[in-house]
Amino acid sequence: HVQLVESGGGSVQAGGSLRLSCAPSRYRCIGWFRQTPEKEREGVATMYTTSGATYYYGSAKNRFILSQDKLKNTAFLQMRDLRPEDTAMYYCAAGTMPSSIQTTLVLFDPLRFSYWGQGTQVTVS
């Protein structure tokens, strides 16, 4: 049974930064999603770990950076300039999509990811 583990969530003021971690990350594709009680789960960032290619969705562009440390088998989501609307439970997910897929609808589709963590809460006030 594969279990991803997220960490790094917390409470910050608007404009602040947080770095989320996800392990293990040795999968073809790693994605970060977030969800609030009012909204469906939405994609934030996706990475193909072999090439290191990263993709960002919506307001994550230009503010979030998805990276990996292969030696530590860990992926990171660096978030800066956080806003109250970033408040959510953040989930790490792993999938096996081929890196040839670069379509937004697929890259950020939760159904394309097979393994999930339990989430880490991010609160921005």
C-alpha positions in Angstrom: 0.0 0.0 0.0 1.6 3.2 -1.1 1.2 6.2 1.2 2.5 9.6 0.4 3.2 11.9 3.3 2.9 15.7 3.2 4.4 18.1 5.6 5.1 21.8 6.0 1.6 23.3 6.2 0.8 25.9 8.8 -0.6 29.4 9.4 0.9 32.4 7.8 0.0 36.0 7.2 -0.8 37.2 3.7 2.4 37.8 1.7 4.2 35.1 3.6 5.8 31.9 2.4 5.6 28.2 3.1 7.3 25.1 1.7 5.4 21.9 1.5 7.1 18.5 1.3 5.9 15.2 -0.2 7.6 11.8 0.2 8.2 9.5 -1.5 8.4 11.2 -4.8 10.0 8.5 -7.0 7.0 8.3 -9.4 6.7 9.3 -13.0 4.4 12.2 -12.1 3.9 14.2 -8.9 1.1 16.6 -8.4 -0.1 19.0 -5.8 -3.8 19.7 -5.3 -5.8 21.7 -2.8 -9.4 21.6 -1.5 -11.7 23.6 0.7 -15.1 22.6 2.1 -16.7 24.9 -0.5 -14.8 23.8 -3.6 -13.9 20.7 -5.4 -10.3 19.5 -5.4 -8.3 21.6 -7.8 -4.8 21.2 -9.3 -2.0 23.5 -8.3 1.2 22.1 -9.8 2.4 19.0 -11.6 5.9 17.7 -12.3 7.2 14.9 -14.5 10.1 13.7 -12.3 12.4 12.3 -14.9 12.6 15.5 -17.0 11.8 17.9 -14.2 9.2 19.6 -16.4 6.7 21.5 -14.2 3.3 22.9 -14.9 1.2 25.3 -12.8 -2.4 26.1 -12.7 -4.2 29.3 -12.2 -3.0 31.6 -9.4 -0.1 29.2 -8.7 1.7 30.5 -11.7 4.6 32.9 -10.9 4.1 32.3 -7.1 4.6 28.6 -6.5 7.6 26.5 -7.5 7.5 22.7 -7.6 10.9 21.0 -7.3 12.4 17.7 -6.2 15.4 16.3 -4.4 16.0 12.9 -5.9 18.5 11.9 -3.3 16.0 12.5 -0.6 13.1 11.1 -2.7 11.1 14.2 -1.8 9.2 16.8 -3.8 8.7 20.3 -2.6 6.1 23.0 -3.3 7.5 26.4 -2.5 4.7 28.9 -2.1 5.3 32.6 -1.8 3.2 35.7 -1.7 0.5 33.7 -0.1 -3.1 35.0 -0.2 -6.1 34.3 2.0 -7.7 32.5 -1.0 -4.8 30.0 -0.9 -6.2 28.7 2.3 -6.9 25.0 1.8 -5.9 21.5 2.6 -3.1 20.7 0.2 -2.6 17.1 -1.1 0.3 15.5 -2.8 -0.4 12.8 -5.4 1.5 10.5 -7.6 0.7 9.1 -11.0 2.0 7.3 -14.0 1.0 9.5 -16.8 3.5 9.6 -19.7 5.4 12.8 -20.0 4.1 13.3 -23.5 0.8 14.5 -21.9 1.0 18.2 -21.5 -2.7 19.0 -21.6 -4.0 21.1 -18.7 -7.2 19.1 -18.4 -5.2 15.9 -17.9 -2.2 17.4 -15.9 -4.6 18.6 -13.2 -7.2 15.9 -13.2 -7.2 14.2 -9.8 -8.5 11.0 -11.5 -5.2 10.7 -13.3 -3.3 10.2 -10.0 -3.3 6.9 -8.2 -1.7 7.6 -4.9 -2.5 10.3 -2.4 -1.4 11.7 0.9 -3.6 12.7 3.8 -3.1 16.4 3.3 -1.5 19.3 5.1 -3.5 22.4 6.0 -2.4 25.8 4.8 -4.1 28.8 6.4 -3.4 32.4 5.2 -4.9 35.3 7.1 
